[in-house]
Amino acid sequence: MNRLYEIKDVAVRLNRHPRTCRKDIKDLQSKFPNDPALHTYIGKRLRFTNEHIERIIELCSSPKEEKNILKGLFNYAQSRKKKRPKQ
């Protein structure tokens, strides 16, 4: 039988504050409405297994290519930024 974790346990494993973790999971629920890792309720409480936590990490992680694209866009924006003359 798998151990079930509460949101505060997930927050500790993800090194997040419980409120931030709860907000992030709500955002993921809206982006991925059919993912069972985000919608396992026992009574009124949201519960997670180890597999669910691994899936949440996958959903939160952006691919390396996207990070490189974002880094390139940031560097381009910084190079285009003009310095203001001192008055």
HELIX and SHEET records of a PDB file:
HELIX    1   1 ILE A    7  ARG A   13  1                                   7    
HELIX    2   2 PRO A   18  LYS A   31  1                                  14    
HELIX    3   3 PRO A   36  LEU A   38  5                                   3    
HELIX    4   4 ASN A   50  CYS A   60  1                                  11    
HELIX    5   5 LYS A   64  ARG A   80  1                                  17    
SHEET    1   A 2 TYR A  41  ILE A  42  0                                        
SHEET    2   A 2 ARG A  45  LEU A  46 -1                                        
END                                                                             
